[in-house]
Amino acid sequence: TMVSLTTRCQWGGICGAAVLLVLLLVTPTVRGQENAASVMAYDARLAKFLELLDRAGISPSIARTVFAPSTDAFNAWREQDVSLWNKYVSQPEFFVHLQQVLLWHLVTEGAFTTDDIFDGSRGLLENTISNITVDQRFKKVDNVALTSFIDPNITTAEGYLHVLSEVIVPPY
């Protein structure tokens, strides 16, 4: 047992701390008990999204459903028009646009799995700015198809996190 191992150890506290550290490293993290920010912090694919949220001063905990574009999604979006991206990034107005794009990914009205979103019963998902359109026929949320959900239905303490291969672009 851990008690007998620690008592037999010549270094006492050091050995006990080492055993505890090993136990912590091998114990799997239960994602459903963590908030969305914590879950995203452990997912390298979401580093850019988390960085941008932090830069804009937005906490993902305001949402019950998070559509989280991967870093690859943000890079692809930027590469669609590099000159326009650079123009906005170097202007103070970019911050306002960035906030709107990021807030668009945070659904506040409820915690929705992909089955809940595309069950045929809803046409909109509410966020703090307006509403994301749900196209039941083509299985899309605004411009992003269900096939672009690369890791859907990750349970968090607040609700659900969906990792996307595309950025949801507000219609305005």
Disulfide bonds with the S-S distance in Angstrom:
none
